[in-house]
């Protein structure tokens, strides 16, 4: 009986550790946001300087709200390169009607809102970015960045063509085009 309890405890601990690892793998980092900043700096005639970045989220989605809080914390003070520094500001979808941004960060859990966000971004001539691959794969954002375990910079070619966004040729060789 004691041996069975130890096995159950061992299995429980292993499951807990695996879940903990996968949860932290989705967490964004300063390196993710800094890489987004550097990527934006390679856009031909793109924005420069300190830029307010909308962090678009859905308050009714725990996943989206949690991701927005995480990114807002990382971008509470300017973060990025010498050419582009980002300051995050949490933004509801409705705020895209009232305010203008040059960069829109799309949180996880916003799939159904991608068409609306992209429409508003096009009207503002804003760049849409995320750390959620789903955003790129479902035509929600121009760039998706992940830096763990290695740096992946992916660009949605469809959105790049629609928005006429072009990157410096040296940078174009470093990104994955989808």
C-alpha positions as CSV (number, residue, x, y, z in Angstrom):
1,X,0.0,0.0,0.0
2,X,2.8,2.4,0.9
3,X,4.5,1.6,-2.4
4,X,1.4,2.5,-4.4
5,X,1.1,5.8,-2.6
6,X,4.7,6.6,-3.4
7,X,4.1,5.8,-7.1
8,X,1.0,8.0,-7.1
9,X,2.9,10.8,-5.4
10,X,5.7,10.4,-7.9
11,X,3.3,10.5,-10.9
12,X,1.6,13.6,-9.4
13,X,4.9,15.4,-9.0
14,X,6.0,14.6,-12.6
15,X,2.7,15.8,-14.0
16,X,2.9,19.0,-12.0
17,X,6.5,19.6,-13.2
18,X,5.5,19.1,-16.8
19,X,2.6,21.5,-16.5
20,X,4.8,24.1,-14.8
21,X,7.3,23.8,-17.6
22,X,4.7,24.3,-20.3
23,X,3.1,27.2,-18.5
24,X,6.4,29.1,-18.2
25,X,7.2,28.3,-21.9
26,X,4.3,30.5,-22.9
27,X,5.4,33.4,-20.7
28,X,6.7,36.5,-22.5
29,X,10.1,38.0,-21.6
30,X,11.9,41.3,-21.9
31,X,13.9,39.6,-24.7
32,X,10.6,39.0,-26.6
33,X,9.5,42.6,-26.3
34,X,13.0,43.9,-27.1
35,X,13.2,41.7,-30.2
36,X,9.8,43.1,-31.3
37,X,11.2,46.6,-30.9
38,X,14.3,45.7,-33.0
39,X,12.2,44.1,-35.7
40,X,10.1,47.2,-36.0
41,X,13.3,49.2,-36.3
42,X,14.0,47.3,-39.6
43,X,10.8,48.3,-41.3
44,X,11.5,50.6,-44.2
45,X,10.1,54.1,-43.3
46,X,8.7,52.5,-40.1
47,X,8.1,54.2,-36.8
48,X,11.1,55.4,-34.6
49,X,11.6,56.8,-31.2
50,X,9.5,56.0,-28.1
51,X,6.2,54.5,-29.3
52,X,3.0,53.8,-27.4
53,X,2.0,50.3,-28.1
54,X,-1.6,49.2,-27.6
55,X,-1.9,45.9,-25.8
56,X,-5.3,44.7,-27.1
57,X,-7.1,42.3,-24.9
58,X,-10.5,40.9,-24.0
59,X,-11.3,41.4,-20.3
60,X,-13.8,38.5,-20.4
61,X,-11.0,36.0,-21.5
62,X,-8.8,35.0,-18.6
63,X,-6.1,34.0,-21.1
64,X,-6.2,37.4,-22.9
65,X,-6.4,39.4,-19.6
66,X,-3.5,37.5,-18.1
67,X,-1.3,37.9,-21.2
68,X,-2.2,41.7,-21.3
69,X,-1.1,42.1,-17.7
70,X,2.1,40.3,-18.4
71,X,3.0,42.4,-21.4
72,X,1.9,45.6,-19.7
73,X,4.2,44.8,-16.8
74,X,7.1,44.2,-19.2
75,X,6.5,47.4,-21.1
76,X,5.6,49.7,-18.2
77,X,8.8,51.7,-19.0
78,X,10.4,52.1,-22.4
79,X,11.9,48.8,-23.7
80,X,13.8,48.2,-26.9
81,X,16.6,49.3,-29.1
82,X,18.1,52.8,-29.6
83,X,15.9,53.2,-32.7
84,X,12.6,52.0,-31.3
85,X,11.4,51.9,-27.7
86,X,8.0,50.5,-26.8
87,X,5.8,51.6,-23.9
88,X,2.7,49.3,-23.5
89,X,-0.8,50.5,-22.8
90,X,-3.6,48.0,-22.2
91,X,-6.4,48.7,-24.7
92,X,-9.9,47.3,-25.1
93,X,-11.1,46.7,-28.7
94,X,-13.4,49.8,-28.3
95,X,-10.4,52.0,-27.6
96,X,-9.1,51.4,-31.1
97,X,-12.0,53.6,-32.2
98,X,-10.8,56.5,-30.1
99,X,-7.0,56.4,-30.0
100,X,-4.3,55.9,-32.6
101,X,-1.3,53.7,-32.2
102,X,1.7,52.8,-34.4
103,X,2.1,49.4,-32.9
104,X,-0.7,47.0,-31.7
105,X,0.3,44.0,-29.6
106,X,-2.4,41.3,-29.9
107,X,-2.8,39.1,-26.8
108,X,-3.6,35.4,-26.8
109,X,-7.3,34.5,-26.9
110,X,-8.3,37.1,-29.5
111,X,-8.7,34.9,-32.5
112,X,-12.3,35.9,-33.3
113,X,-11.3,39.6,-33.2
114,X,-8.3,39.4,-35.7
115,X,-10.3,40.8,-38.7
116,X,-11.5,43.8,-36.7
117,X,-8.1,44.6,-35.2
118,X,-6.4,44.3,-38.5
119,X,-9.0,46.6,-40.1
120,X,-8.4,49.2,-37.4
121,X,-4.6,48.7,-37.7
122,X,-4.8,49.3,-41.4
123,X,-6.8,52.5,-40.9
124,X,-4.1,53.7,-38.4
125,X,-1.3,52.4,-40.5
126,X,-0.2,50.5,-37.4
127,X,1.9,47.3,-37.2
128,X,0.3,44.3,-35.5
129,X,2.6,42.1,-33.5
130,X,2.3,39.2,-31.0
131,X,4.1,36.4,-29.2
132,X,1.3,34.1,-30.0
133,X,1.9,32.0,-33.2
134,X,-1.9,31.6,-33.6
135,X,-2.0,35.3,-34.4
136,X,0.3,34.9,-37.3
137,X,-1.1,31.6,-38.6
138,X,-4.7,33.0,-38.6
139,X,-3.8,36.3,-40.3
140,X,-4.1,38.4,-37.2
141,X,-0.7,40.0,-37.1
142,X,2.3,41.0,-39.2
143,X,5.0,39.7,-36.9
144,X,5.2,37.0,-34.2
145,X,8.3,36.8,-32.0
146,X,9.4,34.1,-29.7
147,X,12.9,34.1,-28.1
148,X,12.8,30.9,-26.1
149,X,14.6,28.5,-26.6
150,X,15.9,30.4,-29.6
151,X,14.9,33.5,-31.5
152,X,12.0,33.0,-34.0
153,X,10.9,36.1,-36.0
154,X,8.0,35.2,-38.2
155,X,6.3,37.4,-40.7
156,X,2.9,37.0,-42.3
157,X,3.5,37.7,-46.0
158,X,-0.2,38.2,-46.8
159,X,-0.4,41.0,-44.2
160,X,2.9,42.5,-45.3
161,X,1.6,42.7,-48.9
162,X,-1.8,44.1,-47.9
163,X,-0.2,46.8,-45.7
164,X,2.8,47.5,-48.1
165,X,5.2,46.9,-45.2
166,X,8.8,46.2,-46.3
167,X,11.8,45.3,-44.2
168,X,15.4,46.1,-44.8
169,X,16.9,43.4,-47.0
170,X,19.5,42.3,-44.4
171,X,16.6,41.8,-41.9
172,X,14.4,40.0,-44.4
173,X,17.0,37.2,-44.6
174,X,16.7,36.6,-40.8
175,X,12.9,36.1,-40.7
176,X,10.7,33.2,-41.4
177,X,8.0,34.1,-43.9
178,X,4.7,32.4,-43.7
